[in-house]
Amino acid sequence: MTALEVLNEYLTLLWTEFQYDWGWLSNPWLLGLGNLLYLLFFTVKWYVLLTPITIPITVYRWQGIRNFKEEMKNKNLFKNN
């Protein structure tokens, strides 16, 4: 398989999963707690499905937070004067 075929299959998978989830979330009997529970599942599921995108973003964000904390320690802004 070429890279374009793999990308096409991946996008097709994402589209079918999105349509499936949209069908579940638009059921009228799933209002209230059921909808909230499925939304929680939906969030975790899509984080996993989008790992080629979410993992680099998460790593970059955590690295930025760590760098910010180290800069604040070095500047002694948390220290009482």
C-alpha positions as CSV (number, residue, x, y, z in Angstrom):
1,M,0.0,0.0,0.0
2,T,1.2,3.5,-0.7
3,A,1.1,6.3,1.8
4,L,-1.9,7.9,0.0
5,E,-3.9,4.6,0.2
6,V,-3.1,4.3,3.9
7,L,-4.2,7.9,4.5
8,N,-7.4,7.4,2.5
9,E,-8.3,4.2,4.5
10,Y,-7.5,6.1,7.8
11,L,-9.8,9.0,6.8
12,T,-12.5,6.6,5.7
13,L,-12.3,4.9,9.1
14,L,-12.5,8.3,10.9
15,W,-15.5,9.3,8.8
16,T,-17.4,6.0,9.4
17,E,-16.7,6.2,13.2
18,F,-17.9,9.8,13.2
19,Q,-21.1,8.9,11.5
20,Y,-21.7,6.0,14.0
21,D,-21.1,8.3,16.9
22,W,-23.3,11.0,15.5
23,G,-26.1,8.4,15.1
24,W,-25.8,7.5,18.8
25,L,-25.7,11.1,20.0
26,S,-28.7,12.1,18.0
27,N,-31.0,9.4,19.5
28,P,-33.8,11.1,21.5
29,W,-33.9,8.3,24.1
30,L,-30.3,8.9,25.0
31,L,-30.9,12.3,26.6
32,G,-29.5,13.2,30.1
33,L,-27.1,10.8,31.8
34,G,-26.8,8.4,28.8
35,N,-25.7,11.2,26.6
36,L,-23.1,12.4,29.1
37,L,-21.7,8.9,29.5
38,Y,-21.5,8.4,25.8
39,L,-19.9,11.8,25.4
40,L,-17.2,10.7,27.9
41,F,-16.7,7.5,25.9
42,F,-16.7,9.6,22.7
43,T,-13.9,11.8,24.0
44,V,-11.6,8.9,25.0
45,K,-12.4,7.0,21.8
46,W,-11.5,10.0,19.5
47,Y,-8.4,10.7,21.5
48,V,-7.2,7.2,20.7
49,L,-8.5,7.3,17.0
50,L,-6.6,10.6,16.5
51,T,-3.3,9.5,18.1
52,P,-1.2,10.6,15.1
53,I,-2.4,14.1,15.9
54,T,-3.1,14.1,19.7
55,I,0.1,12.5,20.9
56,P,2.5,15.1,19.4
57,I,0.2,17.9,20.6
58,T,0.1,16.5,24.1
59,V,3.8,16.0,24.3
60,Y,4.4,19.5,23.0
61,R,2.0,21.0,25.5
62,W,3.5,19.1,28.5
63,Q,7.0,20.1,27.4
64,G,5.8,23.7,27.4
65,I,4.3,23.4,30.8
66,R,7.5,21.9,32.2
67,N,9.6,24.6,30.6
68,F,7.4,27.3,32.1
69,K,7.6,25.8,35.6
70,E,11.4,25.6,35.3
71,E,11.6,29.2,34.1
72,M,9.5,30.3,37.1
73,K,11.7,28.4,39.5
74,N,14.8,30.0,38.0
75,K,13.3,33.5,38.2
76,N,12.4,32.9,41.9
77,L,9.0,34.4,41.4
78,F,7.4,31.9,43.8
79,K,9.9,32.9,46.5
80,N,8.8,35.5,49.1
81,N,11.0,38.6,49.1
